[in-house]
Amino acid sequence: MMTVAAARQLRDGAACFVGIGLPSTAANLARATHAPNLVLIYESGCLGAKPDRLPLSIGDGILADTADAVVSVPEVFNYWLQPGRIDVGFLGAAQLDRYGNINTTVIGGDYDDPKVRLPGAGGAPEIAASCGEVVVVVRQRLRTFIDRVDFVTSVGYGSGPGDRERLGLRGGGPRAVISDLGVLEPDPDTSELTLTRLHPGVTVDQARAATGWDLAVAEQLSTGEPPTARELAVLRALEATKKGARG
C-alpha cells in the first residue's frame, strides 16, 4: 500500500530524483502505469533512466544502459538539483517531526556522543532544500514520528511557516508523507503535518497511537483506494525482477 500510494503521487512528465528501495519501486511502478513519461534521475548521474527491472543500487548498470544521458555526480547536484530543475524527490527518515524535518544522522545524546549513529545525510539535505516538492516514505511508529527530531539532517518546514524562506531554500518542502497507515500533508496555514487520508482498514486511533505528537486530522479525512489489479500485477512483476537480478 505504501508503494502504490507513493507511486500515485507522481505525475506524468515530472522529473523525479529517485533513491533505491521503496522510492525506486514506486517510481518505476508509476512509469509502468499512469506516468509513462516520468523522468527518473538517480544520484549516480543517470538522467532519464528507463530500467526494465528494479535496480539493485544507484550504480546498477541497467540505469546507465537505459539513460538519456549519464553525467557526473557533481553535475547532478550543481546543474540539476540545486538550480531547481527537479520536480519531486523521495526521502526516507529515521525520525520525522510534526513540521516534516528529517533526522538520519544521530539519535540520543549529542552529535559527538550519540546513542545511535545513523548512516548520515547523503544527498538528502540537497533534495529537501531544492526539489520542487518532497515525498517522504516512512513507516509510522512512535520512535519515528516524534515531536522534535534529535538532529535536523534535512529541513522540512523548520519550526513553522516562513522558515524555509528565511533559510533561502529553493524547494517547496514536503508535499506528502506516505506511511504504512495513511498520508499526511502540511496544513496550508501552520505547515504542521496533518492526516488527510487513511489506508483501507486503518483507523484514526491507530494513526494517533503511532504518532509522538497530537496528530491533527483533516476535517475531510478520506480513505485511499485499494491497489488496482493492474497496479498489483505490475508491482509483483517488478518485485520478481529483483530475484532475477541477484541470480
Secondary structure as UniProt FT lines:
FT   HELIX           2..8
FT   TURN            12..13
FT   STRAND          15..18
FT   TURN            20..21
FT   HELIX           22..32
FT   TURN            33..34
FT   TURN            36..37
FT   STRAND          39..42
FT   TURN            43..44
FT   STRAND          46..49
FT   TURN            58..59
FT   HELIX           61..66
FT   STRAND          69..70
FT   HELIX           73..75
FT   HELIX           76..81
FT   TURN            82..84
FT   STRAND          88..91
FT   STRAND          95..96
FT   TURN            98..99
FT   STRAND          102..103
FT   STRAND          106..109
FT   STRAND          114..117
FT   TURN            122..123
FT   HELIX           124..130
FT   STRAND          133..137
FT   TURN            142..144
FT   STRAND          145..146
FT   TURN            158..159
FT   TURN            161..162
FT   HELIX           163..167
FT   STRAND          174..178
FT   STRAND          182..186
FT   TURN            188..190
FT   STRAND          193..198
FT   TURN            200..201
FT   HELIX           204..209
FT   STRAND          216..223
FT   HELIX           229..246
//
